[in-house]
Amino acid sequence: MPAIPTAPSPAAPNPNVLLARSRQGLIRFPSSPSSSSPSSNRLHLARRRAASMSAEAQVPVAPPAHPTYDLKAVIDLALSEDAGDRGDVSCLATIPSDVKAEATFIAKEDGVIAGISLADMIFNQVDPLLKVEWFENDGNYVRKGLQFGRVYGCARSIIVAERVVLNFMQRMSGIATMTKAMADAARPACILETRKTAPSLRLVDKWAVLIGGGKNHRLGLFDMVMIKDNHISVAGGITNAMKSVDQFLVKEKLTLPVEVETRTLQEVKDVLKYAAENKTSLTRIMLDNMVVPLPDGDIDVSMLKDAVQLIDGRFETEASGNVTIDTVKKIGETGVTYISSGALTHSVKALDISLKIDTELALRVGRRTNRA
């Protein structure tokens, strides 16, 4: 990566060392955590519930386990695209290399904070000598104006890390905030995201969903067999597709969860008939677009309810399509196991967060440096 102006520091740790440090707690995972429209009201209720949990201890939320995803490389790439081939020329021009500073994280709007553990990793990669302190944890609810963390050390290093840290934290916090609202409204169903994530940020986006109280759908194409409409079309029907999957898993000696997409009650019946007559690895049935929007803004979930009753607990069920903060409660009341929403990650609104340097402290330190 091109040179980034920082204070002299040890070489950045390799990924294995970084992951080992995170497990040992040096890169810490958290130990605790007005409108009248229906969507705004649900968001407000979710935020109030989240606020009441903020002071309570929370289970640490680690990133999803992925066999090939290199989180350190993603951070390196984000820093490299900022530094280019010259580094931070603004810092080089205006800030002496030995000037120290303290900067404070400030929430600019209400929401669920996420990305604190990732921010620790970024600061560590930019400059291991930076000291970072947090007053909140991933998954906690923060109010507008709250100061929830600070970083102290080389001023250049703080400013170099600033935008990369905020870009990750704002996106993750936006995802976590919406996930929390959706997850609360969906109960007793569990809310899932999909693979509709930002390219190269799959793990980061899905980590934010976990922090917000949701669950992860498949991480990629490798950890679940998901028989969708295109597979069914090419295979010549839903029964042929399921039979091919079962044969493949036996041949390859693989044990993987299997989900099949259905779009009509007849397809649900075909799946159940196949499962009753054959040994199958099927674990979940997706009920796609069985939520029908009505002209008055309401939804008709009768088809979804009928499908859930047909399946009768023999397999997990997943509702997909027409899922919003306004519809998710009614969908959750149908008895489905899961509700998946691509909008959690593909239409995220970032939570506004700032990182402000203590001007008085920086000026005092700068004057001492100039006099010297």
HUTANOR-V696193 format. One line per field, one symbol per residue. burial: b if it has 9 or more other ideal C-beta (glycine too) atoms within 8 Angstrom, else e. A space follows every 10 residues. Layout:
# HUTANOR-V696193
burial=???
This chain:
# HUTANOR-V696193
burial=ebebbbbeee eebebeebee bbeeeebbbb ebbeeeeebb bbbbbbbebb bebbeeebee bebbebeeee bbebbbbbbb ebbeeebbee bbeebeeebb bbbbbbbeee bbbbbbbbbb bbbbbbbebb ebeeebbbbb bbeeebbbbb bbbbbbbbbb bbebbbbbbb bbbbbbbbbb bbbbbbeebb bbbbeebbee bbbbbbbbbb bbbbbbbbbe eeebbbbeee bbeebeebeb bbbbbbebbe eeeeebbbbb bbeebebbbb bbebbeebeb bbebbbbbeb bbeeeeeebb bebbbbbbeb beeebebbbb ebbbbebbbb bbebebebbb bbbbbeebee bebebebbee bbeebbeebe ee
